[in-house]
Amino acid sequence: MKKIIYWLILVAGGFLVYHIADVYLMLAFIGLWLAFGVTLLKLHLSDALRLWGFVIFYMAIMLGGGVILARKWSEFAAGVWIFICIILLFVFQNKIKRLIPMLYIAEKFEEIIKEKSKEF
């Protein structure tokens, strides 16, 4: 049932985006939806939704702020804003991983395995 809903959203959403916007946004929608499907294969639905919600929220802040700064001042200010956002993403990556329990558990498991392998 989940696969039917997934493919229905992919096809109907792509068709709707094509009629509302254009081909390029339709391709972007299909690409993002397929990437979400790959995430669903690896994570549970709640973890995948949490991860993609964060990705879309962060991209909206980063690109929206960049557009506002580019219109108000210049493209250089927008570039600085995006660079600062990327640096903040790297600085807070451990806090972000804790938002998704499965990623946090996988990271801790990897640390334990590395410690145990060093003992042997």
C-alpha positions, 0 to 999 in steps of 0.5 A: 500500500505504501508503494502505491501511495508513493508512486501515485504521489510521484506521478500525480505530483509531477503532473501537477507541478508540470501544469502549474510551473514548467518542466524544470520544476517537474524534474526537480520535484521528481528528483527530490521525490526519488531521493526521498524514496531512497531515504525511505528504503534506509530509514523509517518513515518518521526518521525520513520525514524528520530528515527531509523536513530539516533539509527543506527547512534549512535550504529555505532559510539558506536560499531565501536569505540569500535572495533577500540579501542579493536584492537588498545589497549584492550577490557577494552578500548572498554568497557570504550568507550561504558560506556562513550557513554551510559553515554552521551546518558543519559546526552543528552536524552532531546536534543535527544527527541527534534529531534523527535517532537512527542516524545517532544510533548508527554513529554510536554503533560505528564508534563502538566497533572502532574501539573494539577493533583497536583492542584486537 
